[in-house]
Amino acid sequence: MYDVAIVGAGPAGCFIGKLLAERGFDVAIIEEHAEIGHPVCCAGILGTSGLGELGIKPGEWVLGDLKGAVFYPPSGDAVPLGRGKVEALVIDRASFDRELAVGAVNAGTTLLMKTKCLDISRGRGVIVKVKRTSGRDEIKARLVMGADGPASLIARKTGLLKSPRCISCAQVETIADVEASTAELYFGRAFAPGFFAWIVPAGDVCRVGLGTSEGSPLRKLADFMKKHPVASEKIDADKVLHFTAGLIPHPFTRKIYADSVMLVGDAAGQVKPLTGGGIYIGLSCAKLAADVASKALEGEVTAKALRGYERAVAKRFGAEFKLGMYAREVLQKMSDDDLNSAFELLGRPDVGALVLEHVDFDHHGELIKALAKKGPGLLRLIGLHKLMGYVRKL
Ligand SMILES: Cc1cc2nc3c(=O)[nH]c(=O)nc-3n(C[C@H](O)[C@H](O)[C@H](O)COP(=O)(O)OP(=O)(O)OC[C@H]3O[C@@H](n4cnc5c(N)ncnc54)[C@H](O)[C@@H]3O)c2cc1C
């Protein structure tokens, strides 16, 4: 009987495993794959301020840094943005995840690899039904943590998943002719409806990926690499080294706790809605979850004992999630013409300065609030009344 069984040895699962083991709890992490960090679909961008806040020191997993970004609207007119200082690191996810897993094991966690969770049943505590190489087995615990990613089985089996809404993504590693320390982001309905495509320098290669709310991300990525008027000139589509596919969940699509159950990380929809970045938020929420779980484990682990978790997450990230979803929905509704107009606006020195003043890699709420406050005036100024329609339609 463990105190806590964590399903999923991704960053959120390993981080919370370490935090709980350090507090003296008997913890098992259950991971279906044979290797930590494989397979994983991620651009691997981590804000430096977020890492500092989490107390994680950059390690061998750092492949490069980012000082700015260039935005490409459908018109192809580049809008560069940056403050000339390092804002984020580009990391090797497998190696980052491994470091977190080693931290969890060193703290006393039992890591069960090649162990797939098939189901759970709850009564007094939880029985996690798993399949191992040796056959089927059961793992008993007082609390189960679903850290099993965006398609979380734990969220589905416990009725916590309210909507399966996700952004579908595909990414390759290949060679591309882009500036070091600069991420390129491409917007437009033709290639990445509802989200965007990216080229991120990552050491010797570039990560080229795309998210979409419609159709096959794989087909759209192939089109993007071969047919995008700007990107196809930079990307070597014949040197693809590594292909992955993945999902980005939405906040507010799941409840995050129930009797003897908590969700954390992507399983809980804890991502930045505008970019889909989830590592920093997932680990931050893991800290909040560890605090609430530690207290709850002093007695019976009921939903009532765990409800402080939802409150703590709402207090820390609720406004970020709400404003981010709002901004994402505005972006999703925009036609290509309106995206061109919006990025034209971003390219103006006064708007660019406003963005740089308020932008924070890991927290987008302040920027969205500043734009919402100044936005209507700016839109009127250059006659973009149409854009206001999107805001009113929300
Ligand atoms: C294309 C793409 C690009 C991204 N880029 C970035 C980025 O640049 N920066 C950023 O911060 N975030 C990025 N993200 C998001 C980031 O990858 C996730 O937020 C992060 O991986 C979430 O960590 P997690 O531990 O919650 O879940 P995961 O990393 O998904 O880990 C879940 C683990 O659970 C295991 N598992 C699942 N089901 C079971 C089961 N039934 N039994 C046992 N084990 C199971 C899986 O094998 C996996 O190891 C990106 C996502 C995508 C799709």
Ligand as a Chemical Component Dictionary entry (heavy atoms), coordinates in Angstrom:
data_LIG
# 
_chem_comp.id                   LIG 
_chem_comp.type                 NON-POLYMER 
_chem_comp.pdbx_formal_charge   0 
_chem_comp.three_letter_code    LIG 
# 
loop_
_chem_comp_atom.comp_id 
_chem_comp_atom.atom_id 
_chem_comp_atom.alt_atom_id 
_chem_comp_atom.type_symbol 
_chem_comp_atom.charge 
_chem_comp_atom.model_Cartn_x 
_chem_comp_atom.model_Cartn_y 
_chem_comp_atom.model_Cartn_z 
_chem_comp_atom.pdbx_ordinal 
LIG C1  C1  C 0 3.855  20.085 -30.079 1  
LIG C2  C2  C 0 3.996  20.497 -28.665 2  
LIG C3  C3  C 0 4.937  21.448 -28.330 3  
LIG C4  C4  C 0 5.085  21.846 -27.004 4  
LIG N1  N1  N 0 6.042  22.759 -26.700 5  
LIG C5  C5  C 0 6.191  23.169 -25.415 6  
LIG C6  C6  C 0 7.190  24.108 -25.066 7  
LIG O1  O1  O 0 7.948  24.568 -25.907 8  
LIG N2  N2  N 0 7.286  24.491 -23.765 9  
LIG C7  C7  C 0 6.457  23.989 -22.796 10 
LIG O2  O2  O 0 6.555  24.392 -21.628 11 
LIG N3  N3  N 0 5.515  23.076 -23.114 12 
LIG C8  C8  C 0 5.371  22.650 -24.386 13 
LIG N4  N4  N 0 4.435  21.711 -24.692 14 
LIG C9  C9  C 0 3.635  21.149 -23.611 15 
LIG C10 C10 C 0 4.440  20.158 -22.794 16 
LIG O3  O3  O 0 4.990  19.175 -23.641 17 
LIG C11 C11 C 0 3.522  19.550 -21.751 18 
LIG O4  O4  O 0 2.879  20.591 -21.043 19 
LIG C12 C12 C 0 4.284  18.663 -20.758 20 
LIG O5  O5  O 0 4.860  17.561 -21.396 21 
LIG C13 C13 C 0 3.292  18.165 -19.712 22 
LIG O6  O6  O 0 3.950  17.352 -18.794 23 
LIG P1  P1  P 0 3.106  16.257 -17.991 24 
LIG O7  O7  O 0 4.086  15.604 -17.082 25 
LIG O8  O8  O 0 1.885  16.852 -17.459 26 
LIG O9  O9  O 0 2.618  15.215 -19.110 27 
LIG P2  P2  P 0 3.447  14.372 -20.153 28 
LIG O10 O10 O 0 4.748  14.991 -20.463 29 
LIG O11 O11 O 0 2.509  14.123 -21.283 30 
LIG O12 O12 O 0 3.758  13.004 -19.402 31 
LIG C14 C14 C 0 2.735  12.061 -19.179 32 
LIG C15 C15 C 0 3.391  10.721 -18.919 33 
LIG O13 O13 O 0 2.360  9.800  -18.569 34 
LIG C16 C16 C 0 2.615  8.551  -19.217 35 
LIG N5  N5  N 0 1.325  7.864  -19.327 36 
LIG C17 C17 C 0 0.230  8.273  -20.013 37 
LIG N6  N6  N 0 -0.786 7.387  -19.865 38 
LIG C18 C18 C 0 -0.308 6.393  -19.064 39 
LIG C19 C19 C 0 -0.872 5.182  -18.563 40 
LIG N7  N7  N 0 -2.137 4.826  -18.856 41 
LIG N8  N8  N 0 -0.110 4.398  -17.775 42 
LIG C20 C20 C 0 1.178  4.749  -17.469 43 
LIG N9  N9  N 0 1.767  5.870  -17.933 44 
LIG C21 C21 C 0 1.028  6.685  -18.715 45 
LIG C22 C22 C 0 3.205  8.972  -20.550 46 
LIG O14 O14 O 0 3.931  7.922  -21.145 47 
LIG C23 C23 C 0 4.086  10.157 -20.141 48 
LIG O15 O15 O 0 5.387  9.727  -19.796 49 
LIG C24 C24 C 0 4.252  21.289 -26.003 50 
LIG C25 C25 C 0 3.316  20.329 -26.344 51 
LIG C26 C26 C 0 3.169  19.936 -27.649 52 
LIG C27 C27 C 0 2.144  18.904 -28.024 53 
# 
loop_
_chem_comp_bond.comp_id 
_chem_comp_bond.atom_id_1 
_chem_comp_bond.atom_id_2 
_chem_comp_bond.value_order 
_chem_comp_bond.pdbx_ordinal 
LIG C1  C2  SING 1  
LIG C2  C3  SING 2  
LIG C2  C26 DOUB 3  
LIG C3  C4  DOUB 4  
LIG C4  N1  SING 5  
LIG C4  C24 SING 6  
LIG N1  C5  DOUB 7  
LIG C5  C6  SING 8  
LIG C5  C8  SING 9  
LIG C6  O1  DOUB 10 
LIG C6  N2  SING 11 
LIG N2  C7  SING 12 
LIG C7  O2  DOUB 13 
LIG C7  N3  SING 14 
LIG N3  C8  DOUB 15 
LIG C8  N4  SING 16 
LIG N4  C9  SING 17 
LIG N4  C24 SING 18 
LIG C9  C10 SING 19 
LIG C10 O3  SING 20 
LIG C10 C11 SING 21 
LIG C11 O4  SING 22 
LIG C11 C12 SING 23 
LIG C12 O5  SING 24 
LIG C12 C13 SING 25 
LIG C13 O6  SING 26 
LIG O6  P1  SING 27 
LIG P1  O7  DOUB 28 
LIG P1  O8  SING 29 
LIG P1  O9  SING 30 
LIG O9  P2  SING 31 
LIG P2  O10 DOUB 32 
LIG P2  O11 SING 33 
LIG P2  O12 SING 34 
LIG O12 C14 SING 35 
LIG C14 C15 SING 36 
LIG C15 O13 SING 37 
LIG C15 C23 SING 38 
LIG O13 C16 SING 39 
LIG C16 N5  SING 40 
LIG C16 C22 SING 41 
LIG N5  C17 SING 42 
LIG N5  C21 SING 43 
LIG C17 N6  DOUB 44 
LIG N6  C18 SING 45 
LIG C18 C19 SING 46 
LIG C18 C21 DOUB 47 
LIG C19 N7  SING 48 
LIG C19 N8  DOUB 49 
LIG N8  C20 SING 50 
LIG C20 N9  DOUB 51 
LIG N9  C21 SING 52 
LIG C22 O14 SING 53 
LIG C22 C23 SING 54 
LIG C23 O15 SING 55 
LIG C24 C25 DOUB 56 
LIG C25 C26 SING 57 
LIG C26 C27 SING 58 
# 
